[in-house]
Amino acid sequence: MPEVSRFFGIIIRMYFDEHLPPHFHAIYAGREVQIGIDPIQVLEGKLSRRAVSMVIEWAALHQRELMTNWERLRHNESAMQIEPLE
């Protein structure tokens, strides 16, 4: 479960053997949410409204990199680190 980014205590992970649709996981304060990459939307789980807002803002800035990582992981390649939200 590679960590691809971390910001404001939020951990962003993408898993090697995940199911469709393309998505990533955001973990914060003991909770987890799955976020779809295209379109960017909450698929499952729950975080605070503020945390979800930051994750969605970050995802919009890095949507292309997230899709690249999704494809890399599906082809058994390692994920690239993505710049955090500042």
Secondary structure, DSSP 8 states (H G I E B T S, - for coil): --EEEEETTEEEE--TT--SS-EEEEEETTEEEEEEETTEEEEEE---HHHHHHHHHHHHHTHHHHHHHHHHHHTT----------
